[in-house]
Amino acid sequence: MKISQAFKLALKSILGSKMRSFLTMLGMIIGVASVITLLGLVSGATNYILDTFSDLGTNIVSVNVTNTDTRRVSVDDMYEFAEDNSSLFQGVTPSVTSRYTVKNGNTSLSTSVVGVGEDYLELNNLDLSSGRFIHYADIKNRYSACVIGTYVIEELFDGKVSLGDTIKIDGQVYTIVGIQEEQADSEANSKDDTIYIPYSNAARLAGSSDISSFTFATLDPDSVTTAEDLLDNYLYGIMKNEELYTVTSMTQLLETINTMTTLLSSLLGGIAGISLLVAGIGIMNIMLVSVVERTKEIGIRKSLGAKKRDIMSQFVIEATAISTLGGIIGIILGSVATSLLGNAFGIDAAPTTNSVLLAFGVSAGIGIGFGYMPASKAAKLNPIDALRSE
């Protein structure tokens, strides 16, 4: 019997019992839709997280050093290192971060005060809405200049501030020379809840002459790993102890996130895949019932010369057709559900090619695998016994 004939018989059987066929497909539909939806949502959430962290700078390398009496790395050393490797690094900026009470008249606020270099703005892709950023002259002369975020403006100035206004940071008067462009809807503990001052002033406020944190920016995000190795070798040559310094980058964090989300995808896909196994058992059960119901038909076909492989192919193809149709419907529903749920959660989610191919392949494989036993049972029927059945 030709394959085309077997498909026609399979479709005829499916259409002959529409409700039973649909209920048999339902498990496959739910399983395939679940796999596609869950994997699509995880993929969308992963991309959202990666994009968020990428905005923080995938070309940034952070260095923290613990200076000792005999092993020290100075600000000048770091600037010289960046200049010597200008083909790799865009620049470097020291960083001194602390929280202080900031006042404007009788209004006070506890906020993050970050001491930075003159290149901090450019290296971190930040923008100002007005004024200027910290200059080298401010750092050298310890001029009390500051750049403030929009949250600070809302809390200390009721949203109205002018360049040249002053605030007190830990009791010291600072002049506002610049206003940072809004970054995070002027929320507390965000980039908008920050004040930037010269790192020389920040070190004095902290009561320390040592600056231990530095931010390097590479010219190319793809060269971050090379930059990390170069910095590691340079610092080890000075400190002679890996515990006295750390070199980290956003790349490492992104790799960790990728690993975790891949594991999550596998777990969720496996859980959803259980429903496909249940659907396969349902298909096998229905096909066994179908064999019993069509015993006489099988006997007639065998008596007319149908071979064992013809009977096998008929029932295997029928089981495969049921599971494949269920898989196609599941793919459509899963794709729609992924988009709708993605919009509801505020992420850009879409069914992945791998999940669609996996779901379709598994559904077809289940049809063949779970259809084999009923088909084998049908093929082994004795034609005389089959013709005698009622």
ZICOR-V258432 format. One line per field, one symbol per residue. ss: DSSP state (H for helix, E for strand, L for the rest). psi: psi as a letter, one per 30 degrees, with the letter a starting at -180 (. if undefined). burial: b if it has 9 or more other ideal C-beta (glycine too) atoms within 8 Angstrom, else e. A space follows every 10 residues. Layout:
ss->???
psi->???
burial->???
This chain:
ss->LLHHHHHHHH HHHHHHLHHH HHHHHHHHHH HHHHHHHHHH HHHHHHHHHH HHHHLLLLLE EEEEELLLLL LLLLHHHHHH HHHHLLLLEE EEEEEEEEEE EEEELLEEEE EEEEEELLLH HHHLLLLEEE ELLLLHHHHH LLLLEEEELH HHHHHHHLLL LLLLLEEEEL LEEEEEEEEE LLLLLLLLLL LLLEEEEEHH HHHHHLLLLL LLEEEEEELL HHHHHHHHHH HHHHHHHHHL LHHHEEEEEH HHHHHHHHHH HHHHHHHHHH HHHHHHHHHH HHHHHHHHHH HHHLHHHHHH HHHLLLLHHH HHHHHHHHHH HHHHHHHHHH HHHHHHHHHH HHHHHLLLLL LLHHHHHHHH HHHHHHHHHH HHHHHHHHHL LLHHHHHHLL
psi->kleeeeeeee eeeeffieee eeeefeeeee eeeeeeeeee eeeeeeeeee eefeffjfgk kkkkkjkaff jkkleeeeee eeefhffeke alklkjklkl kkkjbfklkj lkkkkllfge eefghllkfl alakleeeee ghkiklklle eeeeefghfj lkkflllkjh fkkkkjflkk kkehghlkga ffhkkklkfe eeeeefhkfk kfkkjkklek ffgeeeeeee eeeeeefefg jffglkjllf eeeeeeeeee eeeeeeeeee eefefeeeee eeeeeeeeee eefgeeeeee eefggklefe eeeeeeeeee eeeeeeeeee eeeeeeeeee eeeefglikl kleeeeeeee eeeeeeeeef feeeeeeeff kkeeeeffl.
burial->eeeeebbebb bebbeeeeee beebbbbbbb bbbbbbbbbb bbbbbbbbbb eebbeebbbb bbbbbeeeee bebebebbbe bbeebeebbe bbbbbbbbeb ebbbeeeebe bbbbbbbbbb bebbebebee bebbbeebbe ebebbbbbbb bbbbebbeee bebebbbbbe eeebbbbbbb bbbeebbeeb bbbbbbbbbb bbbebeeeee bebbbbbbbe eebbeebbeb bbebbbebbe eeebbebebb bebbeebbee beebbeebbe ebbebbbbbb bbbbebbbeb beebbbebbb bbeeeeeeeb bbbbbbbbbb bbbbbbbbbb bebbbebbbe bbeebebebb bbeebbebbb ebbbebbbeb bbbbbbbbbe bebebbbeee
